[in-house]
């Protein structure tokens, strides 16, 4: 199950980025499960990562290599998270980096400038936690992945990074500035274990604009906080969450804070791509039948607004009522009441399903009817709006319903 159409948009190539895909049979024979992303020399790279204390070995290695190396290749595998694997997991992550560096150096043997070191490789893994990474399988197909490198393989790469996803996820925005066309293209994966504390499970976005490393990191962090950090499916933060932003500079347009016009255009394009990638994850949530937007308005602080939104989003009773299209508004009321808002004045707040007011003056709205509530709850896209009337802060979180299919998927995940 998933919400909305499954068609990928046109994913325009980004000059300076090539993608290769191979099948290692990590979990299923014949499945495309290894993706290599080659990054142009002198490109800049930024990343945000999970804050789960049990972060996976590839997260630790990628964070280190982001600071140490020249960041020439991203190596992604699905079917195995290489998380909860201790020292052996670290050795396996390094072994894959070393192997790709050797294969890439051999492929470019005619140029000493293109010699690749293991520190130039950033590894990413997703899949089952606690199982050893099948290094031999991955290493064996690296030549195939490199041989297939092409700048037009974004859609295939989106399929190659899927796990329990039912559909590939991608987004692209292009705009023109002073005669130069600037492209921002990205792919993501994720359908379960989604309550990011930095970004999504895996996300890769690239642009042909030139952006300094420091500014690129600031732009990515801000965009992730407003997009990937505002989605939740089941309240579980993954051990492997990672999102990378690449800037190749090949368009000839340089983004700086001093150039306010280009800065704003690029920032808006990046936000749009990352929001589309985030919402694609929610729409494809495991067993999801509905996309639910929870908007908290007029809160006293951002913390208060987000605490309220996430309490509603994570309530199993609210989520199962959404799945059943049951306008059991008392469950939403109860969730707001336990969100920890100090000195909450019940008479002052309102709760809406879309534009249908369900709660005001501390109880059911006089204008509310069960028929109106049922009509909204039967929709594929639902807005729950909570107006606290305590301040000026507004925040939005996106989530899903909770279906029997979610339980089935996660009960059978390792089989």
C-alpha atoms as a printed R data frame, in Angstrom:
    type eleno elety resid chain resno       x       y       z
1   ATOM     1    CA   UNK     A     1   0.000   0.000   0.000
2   ATOM     2    CA   UNK     A     2   1.072   3.564  -0.650
3   ATOM     3    CA   UNK     A     3  -0.509   6.975  -1.141
4   ATOM     4    CA   UNK     A     4  -0.774   8.666  -4.521
5   ATOM     5    CA   UNK     A     5   0.748   7.815  -7.921
6   ATOM     6    CA   UNK     A     6   4.058   5.948  -8.093
7   ATOM     7    CA   UNK     A     7   5.449   7.688 -11.176
8   ATOM     8    CA   UNK     A     8   8.912   9.218 -10.820
9   ATOM     9    CA   UNK     A     9   9.312  12.768 -12.102
10  ATOM    10    CA   UNK     A    10  11.942  13.512 -14.741
11  ATOM    11    CA   UNK     A    11  15.294  13.393 -12.938
12  ATOM    12    CA   UNK     A    12  17.627  15.607 -14.939
13  ATOM    13    CA   UNK     A    13  21.314  14.678 -14.839
14  ATOM    14    CA   UNK     A    14  23.720  16.774 -12.795
15  ATOM    15    CA   UNK     A    15  26.964  17.485 -14.610
16  ATOM    16    CA   UNK     A    16  29.833  16.124 -12.531
17  ATOM    17    CA   UNK     A    17  27.859  13.245 -10.999
18  ATOM    18    CA   UNK     A    18  27.687   9.728 -12.454
19  ATOM    19    CA   UNK     A    19  25.831   6.745 -11.029
20  ATOM    20    CA   UNK     A    20  26.447   3.012 -11.408
21  ATOM    21    CA   UNK     A    21  24.281   0.092 -10.304
22  ATOM    22    CA   UNK     A    22  25.047  -3.591  -9.788
23  ATOM    23    CA   UNK     A    23  23.471  -6.711  -8.334
24  ATOM    24    CA   UNK     A    24  25.330  -8.424  -5.481
25  ATOM    25    CA   UNK     A    25  22.445 -10.602  -4.274
26  ATOM    26    CA   UNK     A    26  22.915  -9.412  -0.704
27  ATOM    27    CA   UNK     A    27  19.402 -10.374   0.358
28  ATOM    28    CA   UNK     A    28  17.660 -11.429  -2.852
29  ATOM    29    CA   UNK     A    29  19.378 -12.962  -5.909
30  ATOM    30    CA   UNK     A    30  19.281 -10.763  -8.979
31  ATOM    31    CA   UNK     A    31  18.188  -7.640  -7.156
32  ATOM    32    CA   UNK     A    32  19.977  -4.355  -7.863
33  ATOM    33    CA   UNK     A    33  21.416  -3.644  -4.418
34  ATOM    34    CA   UNK     A    34  24.741  -1.839  -4.892
35  ATOM    35    CA   UNK     A    35  24.938   1.770  -6.103
36  ATOM    36    CA   UNK     A    36  28.097   3.791  -6.695
37  ATOM    37    CA   UNK     A    37  27.941   7.572  -7.094
38  ATOM    38    CA   UNK     A    38  31.027   9.168  -8.632
39  ATOM    39    CA   UNK     A    39  31.639  12.811  -7.750
40  ATOM    40    CA   UNK     A    40  33.641  15.235  -9.890
41  ATOM    41    CA   UNK     A    41  37.021  16.311  -8.672
42  ATOM    42    CA   UNK     A    42  36.879  19.567  -6.645
43  ATOM    43    CA   UNK     A    43  33.157  19.171  -5.938
44  ATOM    44    CA   UNK     A    44  32.045  20.007  -2.407
45  ATOM    45    CA   UNK     A    45  30.083  17.638  -0.189
46  ATOM    46    CA   UNK     A    46  27.962  18.052   2.946
47  ATOM    47    CA   UNK     A    47  26.197  15.492   5.106
48  ATOM    48    CA   UNK     A    48  23.790  15.049   7.993
49  ATOM    49    CA   UNK     A    49  23.608  11.803   9.931
50  ATOM    50    CA   UNK     A    50  21.572   9.920  12.505
51  ATOM    51    CA   UNK     A    51  21.908  10.817  16.172
52  ATOM    52    CA   UNK     A    52  21.059   7.282  17.256
53  ATOM    53    CA   UNK     A    53  23.753   6.247  19.764
54  ATOM    54    CA   UNK     A    54  23.955   2.844  18.032
55  ATOM    55    CA   UNK     A    55  24.791   4.452  14.696
56  ATOM    56    CA   UNK     A    56  25.965   2.012  12.071
57  ATOM    57    CA   UNK     A    57  29.577   1.424  11.073
58  ATOM    58    CA   UNK     A    58  29.127   3.097   7.655
59  ATOM    59    CA   UNK     A    59  27.811   6.228   9.385
60  ATOM    60    CA   UNK     A    60  30.917   6.423  11.568
61  ATOM    61    CA   UNK     A    61  33.201   5.868   8.571
62  ATOM    62    CA   UNK     A    62  31.353   8.324   6.328
63  ATOM    63    CA   UNK     A    63  31.488  11.072   8.941
64  ATOM    64    CA   UNK     A    64  35.238  10.549   9.310
65  ATOM    65    CA   UNK     A    65  35.936  10.356   5.581
66  ATOM    66    CA   UNK     A    66  33.848  13.455   4.911
67  ATOM    67    CA   UNK     A    67  36.475  15.381   6.866
68  ATOM    68    CA   UNK     A    68  39.565  13.408   5.774
69  ATOM    69    CA   UNK     A    69  39.287  12.626   2.096
70  ATOM    70    CA   UNK     A    70  38.608  14.162  -1.287
71  ATOM    71    CA   UNK     A    71  35.116  12.641  -1.391
72  ATOM    72    CA   UNK     A    72  35.232  11.035  -4.832
73  ATOM    73    CA   UNK     A    73  32.720   8.182  -4.460
74  ATOM    74    CA   UNK     A    74  29.643   7.234  -2.456
75  ATOM    75    CA   UNK     A    75  29.130   3.460  -2.048
76  ATOM    76    CA   UNK     A    76  25.621   2.327  -1.105
77  ATOM    77    CA   UNK     A    77  24.355  -1.165  -0.393
78  ATOM    78    CA   UNK     A    78  20.895  -2.388   0.564
79  ATOM    79    CA   UNK     A    79  19.843  -5.612   2.238
80  ATOM    80    CA   UNK     A    80  22.238  -5.251   5.169
81  ATOM    81    CA   UNK     A    81  22.596  -2.252   7.520
82  ATOM    82    CA   UNK     A    82  26.014  -3.183   8.944
83  ATOM    83    CA   UNK     A    83  24.667  -1.830  12.240
84  ATOM    84    CA   UNK     A    84  25.067  -3.392  15.665
85  ATOM    85    CA   UNK     A    85  28.084  -5.240  14.267
86  ATOM    86    CA   UNK     A    86  30.851  -3.864  16.519
87  ATOM    87    CA   UNK     A    87  34.511  -3.850  15.483
88  ATOM    88    CA   UNK     A    88  33.891  -6.370  12.710
89  ATOM    89    CA   UNK     A    89  31.381  -4.014  11.165
90  ATOM    90    CA   UNK     A    90  33.925  -1.213  11.119
91  ATOM    91    CA   UNK     A    91  36.506  -3.451   9.453
92  ATOM    92    CA   UNK     A    92  33.952  -4.497   6.859
93  ATOM    93    CA   UNK     A    93  33.001  -0.895   6.066
94  ATOM    94    CA   UNK     A    94  36.677   0.024   5.647
95  ATOM    95    CA   UNK     A    95  37.243  -3.086   3.511
96  ATOM    96    CA   UNK     A    96  34.537  -2.011   1.080
97  ATOM    97    CA   UNK     A    97  36.010   1.497   0.871
98  ATOM    98    CA   UNK     A    98  39.482   0.076   0.227
99  ATOM    99    CA   UNK     A    99  38.189  -2.264  -2.449
100 ATOM   100    CA   UNK     A   100  36.324   0.471  -4.319
101 ATOM   101    CA   UNK     A   101  39.359   2.758  -4.117
102 ATOM   102    CA   UNK     A   102  41.523   0.046  -5.664
103 ATOM   103    CA   UNK     A   103  39.034  -0.740  -8.440
104 ATOM   104    CA   UNK     A   104  38.532   2.953  -9.231
105 ATOM   105    CA   UNK     A   105  42.285   3.610  -9.283
106 ATOM   106    CA   UNK     A   106  42.824   0.658 -11.631
107 ATOM   107    CA   UNK     A   107  40.059   1.915 -13.916
108 ATOM   108    CA   UNK     A   108  41.823   5.294 -14.121
109 ATOM   109    CA   UNK     A   109  45.357   3.905 -14.241
110 ATOM   110    CA   UNK     A   110  46.325   6.242 -17.059
111 ATOM   111    CA   UNK     A   111  45.983   9.274 -14.782
112 ATOM   112    CA   UNK     A   112  47.949   9.663 -11.559
113 ATOM   113    CA   UNK     A   113  45.677  12.589 -10.677
114 ATOM   114    CA   UNK     A   114  42.724  10.226 -10.399
115 ATOM   115    CA   UNK     A   115  44.302   7.874  -7.877
116 ATOM   116    CA   UNK     A   116  41.671   7.097  -5.249
117 ATOM   117    CA   UNK     A   117  42.299   6.399  -1.579
118 ATOM   118    CA   UNK     A   118  39.956   4.600   0.810
119 ATOM   119    CA   UNK     A   119  39.384   7.935   2.614
120 ATOM   120    CA   UNK     A   120  37.861   9.250  -0.611
121 ATOM   121    CA   UNK     A   121  34.995   6.743  -0.322
122 ATOM   122    CA   UNK     A   122  31.898   7.304   1.828
123 ATOM   123    CA   UNK     A   123  29.960   4.081   2.552
124 ATOM   124    CA   UNK     A   124  26.214   3.828   3.230
125 ATOM   125    CA   UNK     A   125  24.221   0.724   4.159
126 ATOM   126    CA   UNK     A   126  20.567  -0.039   4.783
127 ATOM   127    CA   UNK     A   127  18.699  -3.208   5.633
128 ATOM   128    CA   UNK     A   128  18.668  -5.725   8.464
129 ATOM   129    CA   UNK     A   129  20.456  -4.710  11.690
130 ATOM   130    CA   UNK     A   130  22.895  -7.024  13.477
131 ATOM   131    CA   UNK     A   131  24.030  -9.221  10.595
132 ATOM   132    CA   UNK     A   132  27.605  -9.182   9.219
133 ATOM   133    CA   UNK     A   133  28.070  -7.307   5.963
134 ATOM   134    CA   UNK     A   134  28.722  -9.705   3.034
135 ATOM   135    CA   UNK     A   135  31.863  -7.893   1.914
136 ATOM   136    CA   UNK     A   136  32.820 -10.480  -0.695
137 ATOM   137    CA   UNK     A   137  29.508 -10.120  -2.537
138 ATOM   138    CA   UNK     A   138  29.786  -6.334  -2.619
139 ATOM   139    CA   UNK     A   139  33.434  -6.267  -3.667
140 ATOM   140    CA   UNK     A   140  32.781  -8.764  -6.452
141 ATOM   141    CA   UNK     A   141  30.356  -6.424  -8.276
142 ATOM   142    CA   UNK     A   142  32.237  -3.132  -7.844
143 ATOM   143    CA   UNK     A   143  33.820  -3.398 -11.325
144 ATOM   144    CA   UNK     A   144  30.314  -3.821 -12.776
145 ATOM   145    CA   UNK     A   145  29.065  -0.768 -10.889
146 ATOM   146    CA   UNK     A   146  31.967   1.380 -12.089
147 ATOM   147    CA   UNK     A   147  31.658   0.158 -15.664
148 ATOM   148    CA   UNK     A   148  28.001   1.204 -15.700
149 ATOM   149    CA   UNK     A   149  28.630   4.773 -14.439
150 ATOM   150    CA   UNK     A   150  26.462   7.266 -16.281
151 ATOM   151    CA   UNK     A   151  25.009  10.671 -15.405
152 ATOM   152    CA   UNK     A   152  21.546   9.584 -16.595
153 ATOM   153    CA   UNK     A   153  20.994   6.748 -14.097
154 ATOM   154    CA   UNK     A   154  19.277   8.620 -11.269
155 ATOM   155    CA   UNK     A   155  16.019   6.696 -11.687
156 ATOM   156    CA   UNK     A   156  17.789   3.328 -11.659
157 ATOM   157    CA   UNK     A   157  19.795   4.383  -8.619
158 ATOM   158    CA   UNK     A   158  16.554   5.300  -6.857
159 ATOM   159    CA   UNK     A   159  15.450   1.692  -7.355
160 ATOM   160    CA   UNK     A   160  18.831   0.361  -6.300
161 ATOM   161    CA   UNK     A   161  18.683   1.913  -2.818
162 ATOM   162    CA   UNK     A   162  15.202   0.571  -1.949
163 ATOM   163    CA   UNK     A   163  14.527  -1.911   0.876
164 ATOM   164    CA   UNK     A   164  10.884  -2.257   2.003
165 ATOM   165    CA   UNK     A   165  10.006   0.668  -0.266
166 ATOM   166    CA   UNK     A   166   7.281  -0.138  -2.773
167 ATOM   167    CA   UNK     A   167   8.375   2.583  -5.180
168 ATOM   168    CA   UNK     A   168  11.501   4.589  -6.062
169 ATOM   169    CA   UNK     A   169  11.674   8.169  -4.820
170 ATOM   170    CA   UNK     A   170  13.152  11.111  -6.665
171 ATOM   171    CA   UNK     A   171  12.756  14.845  -7.178
172 ATOM   172    CA   UNK     A   172  14.266  17.489  -9.422
173 ATOM   173    CA   UNK     A   173  14.107  21.270  -9.785
174 ATOM   174    CA   UNK     A   174  15.741  23.396 -12.472
175 ATOM   175    CA   UNK     A   175  15.889  27.180 -12.677
176 ATOM   176    CA   UNK     A   176  17.701  29.721 -14.832
177 ATOM   177    CA   UNK     A   177  19.928  32.460 -13.439
178 ATOM   178    CA   UNK     A   178  21.726  34.914 -15.740
179 ATOM   179    CA   UNK     A   179  21.466  32.515 -18.660
180 ATOM   180    CA   UNK     A   180  22.749  29.490 -16.715
181 ATOM   181    CA   UNK     A   181  20.476  26.511 -16.001
182 ATOM   182    CA   UNK     A   182  21.008  25.206 -12.483
183 ATOM   183    CA   UNK     A   183  19.831  21.698 -11.595
184 ATOM   184    CA   UNK     A   184  19.062  20.161  -8.209
185 ATOM   185    CA   UNK     A   185  18.302  16.421  -8.403
186 ATOM   186    CA   UNK     A   186  17.879  13.939  -5.574
187 ATOM   187    CA   UNK     A   187  16.788  10.438  -4.593
188 ATOM   188    CA   UNK     A   188  15.818   8.963  -1.242
189 ATOM   189    CA   UNK     A   189  14.729   5.698   0.314
190 ATOM   190    CA   UNK     A   190  12.689   4.881   3.373
191 ATOM   191    CA   UNK     A   191   9.353   3.371   4.314
192 ATOM   192    CA   UNK     A   192   9.739   2.166   7.897
193 ATOM   193    CA   UNK     A   193  11.856   2.962  10.957
194 ATOM   194    CA   UNK     A   194  11.189   6.595  10.123
195 ATOM   195    CA   UNK     A   195  11.461   9.216  12.843
196 ATOM   196    CA   UNK     A   196  14.566  11.002  11.602
197 ATOM   197    CA   UNK     A   197  16.782  12.958  13.931
198 ATOM   198    CA   UNK     A   198  18.724  14.573  11.131
199 ATOM   199    CA   UNK     A   199  17.440  13.403   7.775
200 ATOM   200    CA   UNK     A   200  15.879  10.389   6.179
201 ATOM   201    CA   UNK     A   201  17.135   6.819   6.161
202 ATOM   202    CA   UNK     A   202  19.124   7.512   3.001
203 ATOM   203    CA   UNK     A   203  19.054  10.582   0.775
204 ATOM   204    CA   UNK     A   204  21.386  11.788  -1.970
205 ATOM   205    CA   UNK     A   205  20.976  15.213  -3.573
206 ATOM   206    CA   UNK     A   206  23.264  16.893  -6.093
207 ATOM   207    CA   UNK     A   207  23.515  20.242  -7.840
208 ATOM   208    CA   UNK     A   208  25.726  21.642 -10.572
209 ATOM   209    CA   UNK     A   209  25.963  24.976  -8.752
210 ATOM   210    CA   UNK     A   210  29.211  25.894  -7.036
211 ATOM   211    CA   UNK     A   211  28.818  26.167  -3.260
212 ATOM   212    CA   UNK     A   212  31.555  26.347  -0.636
213 ATOM   213    CA   UNK     A   213  31.730  23.413   1.766
214 ATOM   214    CA   UNK     A   214  30.734  25.485   4.802
215 ATOM   215    CA   UNK     A   215  27.771  27.118   3.084
216 ATOM   216    CA   UNK     A   216  26.693  23.790   1.589
217 ATOM   217    CA   UNK     A   217  26.664  22.225   5.061
218 ATOM   218    CA   UNK     A   218  24.627  25.113   6.483
219 ATOM   219    CA   UNK     A   219  22.100  24.912   3.634
220 ATOM   220    CA   UNK     A   220  21.733  21.138   3.992
221 ATOM   221    CA   UNK     A   221  21.312  21.277   7.769
222 ATOM   222    CA   UNK     A   222  18.628  23.948   7.516
223 ATOM   223    CA   UNK     A   223  16.769  22.175   4.708
224 ATOM   224    CA   UNK     A   224  16.900  18.806   6.519
225 ATOM   225    CA   UNK     A   225  15.506  20.347   9.698
226 ATOM   226    CA   UNK     A   226  12.479  21.660   7.807
227 ATOM   227    CA   UNK     A   227  11.847  18.555   5.690
228 ATOM   228    CA   UNK     A   228  13.362  15.207   6.627
229 ATOM   229    CA   UNK     A   229  13.288  16.140  10.308
230 ATOM   230    CA   UNK     A   230   9.558  16.800  10.103
231 ATOM   231    CA   UNK     A   231   8.426  13.364   8.976
232 ATOM   232    CA   UNK     A   232   7.570  10.322  11.066
233 ATOM   233    CA   UNK     A   233   5.979   6.990  10.271
234 ATOM   234    CA   UNK     A   234   6.540   4.915  13.385
235 ATOM   235    CA   UNK     A   235   8.614   7.023  15.789
236 ATOM   236    CA   UNK     A   236  11.761   4.908  15.309
237 ATOM   237    CA   UNK     A   237  15.015   6.693  14.467
238 ATOM   238    CA   UNK     A   238  17.199   4.472  12.299
239 ATOM   239    CA   UNK     A   239  20.796   3.540  13.065
240 ATOM   240    CA   UNK     A   240  21.754   4.398   9.479
241 ATOM   241    CA   UNK     A   241  20.069   7.725   8.629
242 ATOM   242    CA   UNK     A   242  22.257   9.716   6.260
243 ATOM   243    CA   UNK     A   243  21.624  12.486   3.745
244 ATOM   244    CA   UNK     A   244  24.315  13.896   1.454
245 ATOM   245    CA   UNK     A   245  24.395  17.042  -0.673
246 ATOM   246    CA   UNK     A   246  26.867  17.344  -3.565
247 ATOM   247    CA   UNK     A   247  27.779  20.580  -5.383
248 ATOM   248    CA   UNK     A   248  29.885  20.112  -8.521
249 ATOM   249    CA   UNK     A   249  30.109  23.702  -9.764
250 ATOM   250    CA   UNK     A   250  29.792  22.555 -13.379
251 ATOM   251    CA   UNK     A   251  27.015  25.057 -14.225
252 ATOM   252    CA   UNK     A   252  29.382  27.960 -13.659
253 ATOM   253    CA   UNK     A   253  26.987  29.632 -11.208
254 ATOM   254    CA   UNK     A   254  28.352  30.203  -7.703
255 ATOM   255    CA   UNK     A   255  25.975  30.403  -4.740
256 ATOM   256    CA   UNK     A   256  27.092  32.841  -2.036
257 ATOM   257    CA   UNK     A   257  25.254  34.703   0.676
258 ATOM   258    CA   UNK     A   258  26.419  37.944  -0.892
259 ATOM   259    CA   UNK     A   259  24.512  37.154  -4.092
260 ATOM   260    CA   UNK     A   260  21.120  37.357  -2.447
261 ATOM   261    CA   UNK     A   261  19.043  36.583  -5.547
262 ATOM   262    CA   UNK     A   262  20.863  33.377  -6.521
263 ATOM   263    CA   UNK     A   263  21.149  32.351  -2.863
264 ATOM   264    CA   UNK     A   264  17.376  32.568  -2.367
265 ATOM   265    CA   UNK     A   265  16.621  30.806  -5.669
266 ATOM   266    CA   UNK     A   266  18.965  27.954  -4.822
267 ATOM   267    CA   UNK     A   267  17.757  27.674  -1.234
268 ATOM   268    CA   UNK     A   268  14.138  27.456  -2.416
269 ATOM   269    CA   UNK     A   269  15.005  24.817  -5.036
270 ATOM   270    CA   UNK     A   270  16.905  22.723  -2.483
271 ATOM   271    CA   UNK     A   271  14.030  22.952   0.002
272 ATOM   272    CA   UNK     A   272  11.515  21.911  -2.675
273 ATOM   273    CA   UNK     A   273  13.547  18.856  -3.708
274 ATOM   274    CA   UNK     A   274  14.114  17.733  -0.127
275 ATOM   275    CA   UNK     A   275  10.464  18.280   0.815
276 ATOM   276    CA   UNK     A   276   9.326  16.184  -2.154
277 ATOM   277    CA   UNK     A   277  11.771  13.431  -1.187
278 ATOM   278    CA   UNK     A   278  10.548  13.554   2.417
279 ATOM   279    CA   UNK     A   279   6.868  13.407   1.519
280 ATOM   280    CA   UNK     A   280   7.570  10.550  -0.893
281 ATOM   281    CA   UNK     A   281   8.831   8.548   2.091
282 ATOM   282    CA   UNK     A   282   5.683   9.283   4.099
283 ATOM   283    CA   UNK     A   283   3.436   8.408   1.166
284 ATOM   284    CA   UNK     A   284   5.270   5.096   0.869
285 ATOM   285    CA   UNK     A   285   5.219   4.400   4.618
286 ATOM   286    CA   UNK     A   286   4.965   0.701   5.368
287 ATOM   287    CA   UNK     A   287   1.301  -0.160   5.038
288 ATOM   288    CA   UNK     A   288   0.316   3.494   4.675
289 ATOM   289    CA   UNK     A   289  -3.035   4.361   3.138
290 ATOM   290    CA   UNK     A   290  -3.059   8.057   4.085
291 ATOM   291    CA   UNK     A   291  -0.754  11.060   4.123
292 ATOM   292    CA   UNK     A   292  -1.475  13.049   7.287
293 ATOM   293    CA   UNK     A   293  -0.324  16.638   7.771
294 ATOM   294    CA   UNK     A   294  -0.306  17.820  11.378
295 ATOM   295    CA   UNK     A   295  -0.047  21.588  11.678
296 ATOM   296    CA   UNK     A   296   0.272  23.295  15.052
297 ATOM   297    CA   UNK     A   297  -0.412  27.027  14.946
298 ATOM   298    CA   UNK     A   298   0.082  29.903  17.385
299 ATOM   299    CA   UNK     A   299   2.303  27.994  19.811
300 ATOM   300    CA   UNK     A   300   4.455  29.756  22.391
301 ATOM   301    CA   UNK     A   301   7.667  28.073  21.147
302 ATOM   302    CA   UNK     A   302   8.975  25.729  18.489
303 ATOM   303    CA   UNK     A   303   9.538  23.042  21.113
304 ATOM   304    CA   UNK     A   304   5.904  23.317  22.225
305 ATOM   305    CA   UNK     A   305   4.602  23.156  18.658
306 ATOM   306    CA   UNK     A   306   6.708  20.137  17.690
307 ATOM   307    CA   UNK     A   307   5.981  18.293  20.938
308 ATOM   308    CA   UNK     A   308   2.268  18.676  20.266
309 ATOM   309    CA   UNK     A   309   2.538  17.615  16.631
310 ATOM   310    CA   UNK     A   310   4.673  14.561  17.340
311 ATOM   311    CA   UNK     A   311   2.491  13.428  20.244
312 ATOM   312    CA   UNK     A   312  -0.483  13.302  17.890
313 ATOM   313    CA   UNK     A   313   1.586  11.787  15.079
314 ATOM   314    CA   UNK     A   314   2.888   8.972  17.271
315 ATOM   315    CA   UNK     A   315  -0.371   8.057  18.977
316 ATOM   316    CA   UNK     A   316  -1.294   4.476  17.960
317 ATOM   317    CA   UNK     A   317  -4.915   5.264  18.763
318 ATOM   318    CA   UNK     A   318  -4.967   8.299  16.476
319 ATOM   319    CA   UNK     A   319  -3.128   6.439  13.716
320 ATOM   320    CA   UNK     A   320  -5.424   3.402  13.802
321 ATOM   321    CA   UNK     A   321  -8.482   5.659  13.774
322 ATOM   322    CA   UNK     A   322  -7.046   7.308  10.663
323 ATOM   323    CA   UNK     A   323  -6.633   3.901   9.024
324 ATOM   324    CA   UNK     A   324 -10.248   3.010   9.845
325 ATOM   325    CA   UNK     A   325 -11.514   6.428   8.637
326 ATOM   326    CA   UNK     A   326 -13.068   6.716  12.089
327 ATOM   327    CA   UNK     A   327 -13.617  10.344  13.207
328 ATOM   328    CA   UNK     A   328 -12.847   9.437  16.819
329 ATOM   329    CA   UNK     A   329 -11.770  12.997  17.602
330 ATOM   330    CA   UNK     A   330 -11.434  12.229  21.321
331 ATOM   331    CA   UNK     A   331  -8.174  10.441  20.561
332 ATOM   332    CA   UNK     A   332  -6.706  13.604  19.030
333 ATOM   333    CA   UNK     A   333  -7.950  15.655  21.972
334 ATOM   334    CA   UNK     A   334  -6.335  13.232  24.427
335 ATOM   335    CA   UNK     A   335  -3.012  13.315  22.570
336 ATOM   336    CA   UNK     A   336  -2.914  17.116  22.639
337 ATOM   337    CA   UNK     A   337  -3.708  17.025  26.331
338 ATOM   338    CA   UNK     A   338  -0.727  14.804  27.143
339 ATOM   339    CA   UNK     A   339   1.782  16.674  24.980
340 ATOM   340    CA   UNK     A   340   3.248  18.372  28.052
341 ATOM   341    CA   UNK     A   341   2.149  21.939  27.321
342 ATOM   342    CA   UNK     A   342   2.438  23.972  30.512
343 ATOM   343    CA   UNK     A   343  -0.631  25.935  31.597
344 ATOM   344    CA   UNK     A   344  -2.625  24.912  28.553
345 ATOM   345    CA   UNK     A   345  -5.890  26.836  28.428
346 ATOM   346    CA   UNK     A   346  -8.380  24.348  27.039
347 ATOM   347    CA   UNK     A   347 -11.028  27.015  26.362
348 ATOM   348    CA   UNK     A   348  -8.650  28.837  24.023
349 ATOM   349    CA   UNK     A   349  -7.625  26.071  21.625
350 ATOM   350    CA   UNK     A   350  -9.291  24.694  18.511
351 ATOM   351    CA   UNK     A   351  -8.721  21.417  16.644
352 ATOM   352    CA   UNK     A   352  -9.712  20.921  13.019
353 ATOM   353    CA   UNK     A   353  -9.957  18.076  10.519
354 ATOM   354    CA   UNK     A   354  -9.192  20.018   7.352
355 ATOM   355    CA   UNK     A   355 -11.605  22.959   7.761
356 ATOM   356    CA   UNK     A   356 -14.027  21.064   9.987
357 ATOM   357    CA   UNK     A   357 -13.759  22.343  13.553
358 ATOM   358    CA   UNK     A   358 -14.027  19.398  15.937
359 ATOM   359    CA   UNK     A   359 -12.935  20.956  19.245
360 ATOM   360    CA   UNK     A   360 -13.371  24.433  20.712
361 ATOM   361    CA   UNK     A   361 -14.113  25.928  24.145
362 ATOM   362    CA   UNK     A   362 -12.820  22.783  25.835
363 ATOM   363    CA   UNK     A   363 -15.165  20.327  24.099
364 ATOM   364    CA   UNK     A   364 -16.800  19.278  20.859
365 ATOM   365    CA   UNK     A   365 -17.520  22.196  18.557
366 ATOM   366    CA   UNK     A   366 -21.207  23.044  18.283
367 ATOM   367    CA   UNK     A   367 -20.956  23.036  14.487
368 ATOM   368    CA   UNK     A   368 -19.353  19.578  14.292
369 ATOM   369    CA   UNK     A   369 -21.181  16.613  12.795
370 ATOM   370    CA   UNK     A   370 -20.090  12.989  12.607
371 ATOM   371    CA   UNK     A   371 -20.857  13.038   8.889
372 ATOM   372    CA   UNK     A   372 -18.454  15.920   8.268
373 ATOM   373    CA   UNK     A   373 -15.726  14.245  10.317
374 ATOM   374    CA   UNK     A   374 -16.173  10.928   8.522
375 ATOM   375    CA   UNK     A   375 -15.913  12.623   5.134
376 ATOM   376    CA   UNK     A   376 -12.499  14.111   5.982
377 ATOM   377    CA   UNK     A   377 -11.184  10.927   7.605
378 ATOM   378    CA   UNK     A   378 -12.067   8.958   4.458
379 ATOM   379    CA   UNK     A   379  -9.723  11.086   2.344
380 ATOM   380    CA   UNK     A   380  -6.264   9.947   1.244
381 ATOM   381    CA   UNK     A   381  -4.769  13.287   2.323
382 ATOM   382    CA   UNK     A   382  -5.817  14.618   5.726
383 ATOM   383    CA   UNK     A   383  -4.937  17.788   7.631
384 ATOM   384    CA   UNK     A   384  -5.119  17.874  11.428
385 ATOM   385    CA   UNK     A   385  -4.811  21.489  12.519
386 ATOM   386    CA   UNK     A   386  -4.301  22.392  16.170
387 ATOM   387    CA   UNK     A   387  -4.568  26.082  17.046
388 ATOM   388    CA   UNK     A   388  -3.136  26.700  20.525
389 ATOM   389    CA   UNK     A   389  -3.630  30.497  20.606
390 ATOM   390    CA   UNK     A   390  -0.561  30.915  22.827
391 ATOM   391    CA   UNK     A   391   1.956  32.671  20.571
392 ATOM   392    CA   UNK     A   392   3.189  33.116  17.000
393 ATOM   393    CA   UNK     A   393   5.063  29.881  16.235
394 ATOM   394    CA   UNK     A   394   3.731  27.492  13.567
395 ATOM   395    CA   UNK     A   395   5.172  24.049  12.803
396 ATOM   396    CA   UNK     A   396   4.200  21.187  10.490
397 ATOM   397    CA   UNK     A   397   4.859  17.452  10.753
398 ATOM   398    CA   UNK     A   398   3.897  14.759   8.239
399 ATOM   399    CA   UNK     A   399   2.936  11.204   9.151
400 ATOM   400    CA   UNK     A   400   0.802   8.216   8.115
401 ATOM   401    CA   UNK     A   401  -1.962   6.046   9.443
402 ATOM   402    CA   UNK     A   402  -1.141   2.687  11.073
403 ATOM   403    CA   UNK     A   403  -2.505  -0.306   9.210
404 ATOM   404    CA   UNK     A   404  -2.512  -4.062   9.651
405 ATOM   405    CA   UNK     A   405  -0.113  -4.191   6.713
406 ATOM   406    CA   UNK     A   406   2.512  -2.310   8.746
407 ATOM   407    CA   UNK     A   407   2.435  -5.068  11.363
408 ATOM   408    CA   UNK     A   408   2.649  -7.771   8.693
409 ATOM   409    CA   UNK     A   409   5.625  -6.143   6.945
410 ATOM   410    CA   UNK     A   410   7.636  -5.722  10.122
411 ATOM   411    CA   UNK     A   411   6.699  -9.110  11.552
412 ATOM   412    CA   UNK     A   412   8.007 -10.782   8.391
413 ATOM   413    CA   UNK     A   413  10.911  -8.392   7.666
414 ATOM   414    CA   UNK     A   414  13.747 -10.849   8.253
415 ATOM   415    CA   UNK     A   415  12.087 -13.822   6.568
